[in-house]
Amino acid sequence: MGLKETIKANNKATENAKKLTTKTRKALPNSVFCGPGRSFPCQDCAHVAAAKTYLKRSHFSASTQKKIAACINRKAKALSCGGKTPAKSKGVEEKIDKELQAVMDSKIFDSTRELVDQSAENEGMELDFTDDK
């Protein structure tokens, strides 16, 4: 799976995860969730994929993330979503992570990084990504 396909799959999983309304979420049983405070709903494969993605971004301790990941993998297996990542695709994921990091570390990405940093410091700032130079 290439970078474009991975990004597309991640965006699709994220979009599907957004479709869970507060009312629907509250109606789900506790057994559907992984993580403290019902933090990661895993009622279907789309939400399992989103949970895996968002777990990496969470601020939980490493040991808590490990427990949540184990729960997500159990839910994935029970739902026939694929469970743990096969070794072959894990290598692809590592390659994509390295490629993304290389792009983020490149000179070309500097202006984007500066704009994002400025917007983080100045709430309400509108970002302009046009290249008028």
C-alpha positions as CSV (number, residue, x, y, z in Angstrom):
1,M,0.0,0.0,0.0
2,G,1.4,3.3,-1.0
3,L,1.4,6.6,0.8
4,K,-1.6,7.9,-1.0
5,E,-3.6,4.8,-0.3
6,T,-2.6,4.8,3.4
7,I,-3.6,8.5,3.7
8,K,-6.9,7.8,1.9
9,A,-7.7,4.8,4.2
10,N,-6.8,6.8,7.3
11,N,-9.1,9.6,6.1
12,K,-11.9,7.2,5.4
13,A,-11.6,5.6,8.9
14,T,-11.5,9.0,10.5
15,E,-14.6,10.1,8.5
16,N,-16.5,7.0,9.5
17,A,-15.5,7.5,13.2
18,K,-16.9,11.0,13.0
19,K,-20.4,9.6,12.2
20,L,-20.8,8.4,15.7
21,T,-23.1,10.9,17.4
22,T,-23.1,11.7,21.1
23,K,-26.5,10.1,21.4
24,T,-25.3,6.9,19.6
25,R,-22.1,6.8,21.6
26,K,-23.9,7.1,24.9
27,A,-26.2,4.3,23.9
28,L,-23.2,1.9,23.3
29,P,-22.5,-0.6,26.1
30,N,-19.2,-0.2,28.0
31,S,-18.0,-3.5,26.6
32,V,-17.6,-1.8,23.1
33,F,-14.9,0.7,24.4
34,C,-11.2,0.3,24.9
35,G,-9.4,2.8,27.2
36,P,-10.3,4.8,30.2
37,G,-13.4,6.9,30.2
38,R,-14.9,5.1,27.2
39,S,-12.2,6.8,25.1
40,F,-11.9,4.4,22.1
41,P,-15.2,3.0,20.7
42,C,-14.6,-0.2,18.7
43,Q,-18.0,-1.3,17.6
44,D,-17.0,-1.9,14.0
45,C,-14.0,-2.2,11.8
46,A,-14.0,1.4,10.8
47,H,-13.9,2.5,14.5
48,V,-11.2,-0.1,15.2
49,A,-9.0,1.5,12.4
50,A,-9.7,4.9,13.8
51,A,-8.9,3.8,17.3
52,K,-5.5,2.4,16.2
53,T,-4.8,5.7,14.4
54,Y,-5.8,7.9,17.3
55,L,-4.1,5.8,20.0
56,K,-0.7,6.8,18.5
57,R,-1.7,10.4,19.0
58,S,-3.0,10.0,22.5
59,H,-1.3,11.3,25.6
60,F,-1.7,8.2,27.7
61,S,1.4,6.6,29.2
62,A,3.2,3.9,27.3
63,S,1.8,1.2,29.6
64,T,-1.8,2.4,29.2
65,Q,-1.4,2.7,25.4
66,K,-0.1,-0.9,25.4
67,K,-3.2,-2.1,27.3
68,I,-5.5,-0.1,25.0
69,A,-3.8,-1.5,21.9
70,A,-4.3,-5.1,23.2
71,C,-8.0,-4.3,23.8
72,I,-8.3,-2.8,20.3
73,N,-6.6,-5.9,18.8
74,R,-9.0,-8.2,20.6
75,K,-12.0,-6.2,19.3
76,A,-10.5,-6.3,15.8
77,K,-10.0,-10.1,15.9
78,A,-13.6,-10.6,17.3
79,L,-15.0,-8.4,14.4
80,S,-12.7,-10.1,11.8
81,C,-11.0,-6.8,11.1
82,G,-7.5,-8.2,10.9
83,G,-6.3,-7.9,14.5
84,K,-2.6,-7.3,14.7
85,T,-0.8,-5.9,11.7
86,P,0.9,-8.6,9.7
87,A,4.7,-8.3,9.5
88,K,4.7,-7.5,5.8
89,S,2.4,-4.5,6.1
90,K,4.2,-3.4,9.3
91,G,7.3,-3.0,7.2
92,V,5.3,-0.8,4.8
93,E,4.0,1.3,7.7
94,E,7.5,1.8,9.0
95,K,8.6,2.8,5.5
96,I,5.7,5.3,5.2
97,D,6.5,6.7,8.6
98,K,10.1,7.3,7.6
99,E,9.0,8.9,4.3
100,L,6.6,11.2,6.1
101,Q,9.3,12.1,8.6
102,A,11.7,12.9,5.8
103,V,9.1,15.2,4.2
104,M,8.4,16.9,7.5
105,D,12.2,17.4,8.0
106,S,12.8,18.7,4.5
107,K,13.5,22.4,3.6
108,I,10.4,22.4,1.4
109,F,8.2,21.8,4.5
110,D,9.8,24.7,6.5
111,S,7.3,27.4,5.3
112,T,4.3,25.1,6.2
113,R,5.8,24.3,9.6
114,E,6.3,28.1,10.2
115,L,2.7,28.9,9.3
116,V,1.4,26.1,11.6
117,D,3.6,27.2,14.5
118,Q,2.5,30.8,14.0
119,S,-1.2,29.7,14.0
120,A,-0.6,27.7,17.2
121,E,0.8,30.8,18.9
122,N,-1.9,33.2,17.5
123,E,-5.4,31.9,18.1
124,G,-7.8,32.8,15.3
125,M,-5.0,33.4,12.7
126,E,-6.0,32.3,9.3
127,L,-3.5,30.2,7.4
128,D,-2.5,31.2,3.9
129,F,-0.8,28.4,2.0
130,T,-0.6,30.2,-1.3
131,D,2.9,30.7,-2.7
132,D,2.9,34.4,-3.8
133,K,6.7,34.6,-3.8
